[in-house]
Amino acid sequence: MEMAIAVIAAYLLGSISFAIAVSKVMALPDPRSYGSKNPGATNVLRSGSRAAAIGTLLGDALKGFVAVWLAQRYVPEAAPYAALAAFLGHLFPLFHAFQGGKGVATAAGVLFGIDWRLGLGTVATWIIIAVFLRYSSLAALIAAVFAPFFTALLLGFGPFFAVVLIMAALLVWRHKENITRLMAGTESRIGAKKTKAPSAASR
């Protein structure tokens, strides 16, 4: 019973979309109405508000971390399943018709919750690729591919490895459109000018 409660609670926590919540609080347009239409920090940045994008990034990462941390603390045997549930909650949120984001920030939070070294190594991989190649999506894809290897190295091939492997596969799948654009050379780079998002009043 405790395991089921932990997993359900993690999923519900993951279902909170900070992109939508922060945008609403800051009177910004719904991130699902412009740009990539993805409720995530990168798309929220296209609204022109860095504060909103940072708030989204931190919120989405924190919910992943908290879900795993609470499970580790109170129901340790449920921690791997809670980690996956929180991530799935972000991808398929109950509160938003199961239409969620791509899961990069939440995955990072989950990895930090599992082991800070795992989170740090994966985020460092993202940063290195993003800085040198300036593709957020490519950085996320490469970090996702490396995450299972980092997990195996640090924690072995146990339940957490299986969870991280599933998360990595889902992250790649959620970036399928980005992969197509990367191959076509049409993917936007970090810092590239974007068409301004519509105002909240014009929705």
Phi, psi and omega in degrees: 000315180298321179296316179298317179297317180298317181292316180295317179298320179296318179296316180295321177296317179295335182285349177287120180265107180287335176299315181286316182296312181295319179298320180293315180298323182267012177057040177257160178296154177299125182299345178278001184252001182209171178057231179281352183064016179267126179282076180216172186299319182299317180287323177299326178301332179291348176287346182097357182253106177292326180298318179294320180295318179294318178299320177295313181301311182293319180296314180294324178289318184296321181295325177293318179295312183297319180301316181286318181299315180296318179295317179301323185282319189252328179222073187306323182292342181267354187305313180299321182286325176294323178300313180292322181297319179297319179294316179295328177298322178291318181290321184230071186289130177301324186281352184226046175056030177063023178249096185245196182272191183273342170094009184296308182295318180295320177299318179299316178298319178299316181296321176295325178293324179291310180195124185301330179292323177294316179296316182296316180296319181290316179295321178298321177298315179301313183298315182299313180293317182296319182292316185276326183253342175061034173240110179298318182294317179295320178299318179295319180295315181292319178298321179296321180293322182282334185306314179298326179293318177299319181296314179298320181295319185272323190237358181083191185259048180266200182303321181294324177298316179298318180296313181294324177297317177296316179299318180297316179297319179292323177297316178297317179298318181291343179259019185299323178291323177295322178298318178299316180291323177298318180292330180272352181077022182248004179289137182284146179267159176297129179092352179291145181290139181239157172295132185298139180293150178296150178289159181299328183289337185267001182293000000 
